[in-house]
């Protein structure tokens, strides 16, 4: 899990990401998302919607085993983050690793 934490942070810092359920959904629909990371505490309805849209587009979804405050901290945000879409990984190897 430590590699996932580092890779998320590196993607946020050096690449391009979309933060939040609404922006993640937009990134999936616009076909710009390459990977989705969601909090394990995301409400079931939102999780189902994201997984459905991502499945149609062939985008992998990783469930981060922590709440949205922890995911926000990993992203370097001072607020909770329920979902993150990696649009451009930057220097991160997040698209190459298996979690």
C-alpha positions as CSV (number, residue, x, y, z in Angstrom):
1,X,0.0,0.0,0.0
2,X,2.9,2.3,0.6
3,X,3.7,2.3,-3.1
4,X,0.2,3.3,-4.0
5,X,0.4,6.2,-1.5
6,X,3.6,7.5,-3.0
7,X,2.4,7.0,-6.6
8,X,-0.9,8.9,-5.9
9,X,1.0,11.8,-4.4
10,X,3.6,11.9,-7.2
11,X,0.8,11.8,-9.8
12,X,-1.0,14.7,-8.1
13,X,2.2,16.7,-7.7
14,X,3.8,16.1,-11.1
15,X,1.0,15.0,-13.4
16,X,-2.6,16.0,-14.0
17,X,-5.5,14.7,-11.9
18,X,-9.2,15.3,-11.3
19,X,-10.3,15.4,-7.7
20,X,-13.8,14.7,-6.5
21,X,-16.7,12.5,-7.7
22,X,-18.1,15.1,-10.1
23,X,-14.7,15.9,-11.8
24,X,-13.8,12.2,-11.8
25,X,-17.0,11.4,-13.6
26,X,-16.4,14.2,-16.1
27,X,-12.9,12.8,-16.7
28,X,-14.3,9.3,-17.3
29,X,-17.0,10.6,-19.7
30,X,-14.5,12.7,-21.6
31,X,-12.2,9.7,-21.9
32,X,-9.3,11.6,-20.4
33,X,-9.0,9.5,-17.2
34,X,-6.4,6.7,-17.3
35,X,-7.0,5.3,-13.7
36,X,-9.4,6.0,-10.9
37,X,-8.7,5.8,-7.2
38,X,-11.7,5.9,-4.8
39,X,-11.9,5.9,-1.0
40,X,-13.3,2.7,0.6
41,X,-15.8,4.9,2.4
42,X,-17.3,6.3,-0.8
43,X,-21.1,5.9,-0.7
44,X,-22.3,2.8,-2.6
45,X,-24.3,4.8,-5.2
46,X,-21.4,6.9,-6.3
47,X,-19.0,3.9,-6.3
48,X,-21.4,2.0,-8.5
49,X,-21.7,4.9,-10.9
50,X,-18.0,5.4,-11.1
51,X,-17.3,1.6,-11.6
52,X,-20.0,1.4,-14.2
53,X,-18.7,4.3,-16.2
54,X,-15.1,3.2,-15.8
55,X,-16.0,-0.3,-16.9
56,X,-17.6,0.9,-20.1
57,X,-14.5,3.0,-20.8
58,X,-12.1,0.2,-19.8
59,X,-10.5,2.4,-17.0
60,X,-9.2,0.5,-14.0
61,X,-10.6,1.5,-10.6
62,X,-8.6,1.0,-7.4
63,X,-10.3,1.1,-4.0
64,X,-8.0,2.9,-1.5
65,X,-8.4,1.2,1.8
66,X,-9.0,4.3,3.9
67,X,-11.5,7.1,4.3
68,X,-11.8,10.2,2.2
69,X,-9.8,12.3,4.7
70,X,-6.9,10.0,4.4
71,X,-7.1,10.1,0.6
72,X,-7.2,13.9,0.8
73,X,-4.1,13.9,2.9
74,X,-2.3,11.5,0.4
75,X,-3.3,14.0,-2.4
76,X,-1.9,16.9,-0.4
77,X,-5.3,18.5,0.0
78,X,-6.6,20.1,3.3
79,X,-10.0,18.5,2.7
80,X,-11.5,15.1,2.1
81,X,-11.2,13.5,-1.3
82,X,-13.6,10.7,-2.2
83,X,-12.2,10.0,-5.7
84,X,-9.2,10.9,-7.8
85,X,-8.8,10.4,-11.6
86,X,-5.3,10.2,-13.0
87,X,-5.3,12.0,-16.3
88,X,-1.6,12.3,-16.8
89,X,0.7,10.4,-14.3
90,X,3.6,12.7,-14.6
91,X,6.6,11.1,-13.0
92,X,4.5,8.5,-11.2
93,X,4.6,4.9,-12.2
94,X,0.9,4.5,-11.0
95,X,-0.2,3.2,-14.4
96,X,2.5,0.6,-14.6
97,X,2.1,-0.9,-11.1
98,X,-0.4,-3.5,-9.9
99,X,-2.1,-2.8,-6.5
